[in-house]
Amino acid sequence: MVHPTPTAQPLDDYLREVVQTLRAAVTQGLRHVEDDPRAAGQRISDCEEILAEIMAGNVQEWIAVSSP
């Protein structure tokens, strides 16, 4: 049996929030791409920034930020 580590739940919570934020940014960007390409471009930049943060892999920072 595999037991969760102490950081598993806070990390799961943080990454769940990240995925929800990415999804919202993409949805808003796609909704406005025809009406306002500049706004859509900003949403794409937001997504790139979020993904760069995740790829940096600073898990201890994420856990510290998401802890109450």
N, C-alpha and C positions, 0 to 999 in steps of 0.2 A: 504494500500500500504506500502511496506517495502522500506525504504530509506537506501542506502549504508552508512556505517560509513566512516570517513576520512581515515581509514587504509585499507579499503576493496580493493581498486585498487592496492596500492603498494603491499599488501599481495598476491593478485591474481597474479600479475606480478612476484613476487619472487617465489611463488610456481610453476608457469608455467615453470620458468627457472630450478627449481629443477627437475621437472618431465622430462624435455627435457634432462638434464644432466644424470639422471638415465637411461633413455632410451638409450642414446648414450653409456654409460658404459656397459650396458647389451648387446647391439648389438655388440660392439667391443669384449666383452668377449666371447660371443657365436661364433663369427666369428673365433676366434683364439684358441678355446679350444682344438681342435685336434692338431694344429700345435705347440702351445706353451702353455701348461697347466699353467705354471708359470704366464704368462701374463694374462690369464683368471682369475687366482686366485687373481691377483692384482685388476682386475676390480670388482670382487666380494667384495674385501675389500673396494674399493671405494664406492660401493653401500651401504655397511653396515655403513660406515662413514656418508654418506649423510642421510640415514634413521635415524641414531642415532641423528643427528642434528635436524631433523624434529620432532622426538619424544620428544626432550628436550623442544620444544615449546617456544623458546625465540623470540616471535613475534616482540617485540620492537627492538631487535637487528637486525632482518631481515629487518625490515622497514627502520631502520637507514642506513643499508648497501646499500639497493637498492634505496634509495632516491638520486636524483641528487645533 
